C-alpha cells in the first residue's frame, strides 16, 4: 500500500504515536469514542449507522519496524432479518491487530534508502506518516468480519409464508388448505363452460335428445 495521503490530526480516527518515541517496547493505551464513518458494515445488509458512537480501546506498542496497534471496537449495528425482513439491532464487538510501519524501515527494522523499493511488499503494508496513523481502514475490515453475513432476528425465525407473505412468527398456526392443483384446474374449467360448450365437447348437437324423445 502506498504511503498515506496527508493525514489530519483532527480526524478522530487518526492517532499520534510521537509519545512512543520510536523506543522498541514502549507502550501506550488509549480509549476513545468516535462517530461511526459512512458505510461502516455490509452494504444493504447490516452496519453501524453513520454517526453512531463507536467505543475504541487501543494498545500501541513500539517495535523495531513501526507501531503495532491492537484494539477492540464496540458499537450497535442495525439491519434487516434475511428471513422475515423485520428490522433488527445487535451489538457488535470487533477485535483487530495491525502493524503500521515506519516509512524508512524494512520488515526487519533496518533503515532503507527509498521507501517503497519493494512494491510487492508495500502493497499489503500500512505506514505511519509523520508519526500519525489512520485507523479507519483497519476498523472497516474488522467490523465487516465481525458482522453476520445473513443476520436474523432470532436463530429459529421461521420467516415468511411462501404463499401470502405473512410473518410466521406472529402466527405459529398460520397455514393454507392444500389443494391438488390438477383438480383445481378442472373445477375452474368446468365453472366457466356453458351448456352448449359442454354439448359440443360431448359430440352431441343441442336439442338432439329432445327430438329423440318425441
Secondary structure, 3 states (H helix, E strand, C coil): CCCCCCCCCCCCCEEECHHHCCCCCCEEEEEEEEECCCCEEECCCEEECCCCEEEEEEEEEEECCEEEEEEEEEEEEEEECCCCCCEEEEEEEEEEEEEEECCCECCCCCECCCCCCCHHHHHCCEECECCEEECHHHHHHHHHHHCCCCCCCCCCCCCECCCCCCEHHHCCCCCCCCCCHHHHHHHHHHHHCCHHHHHHHHCCCCCHHHHHHC
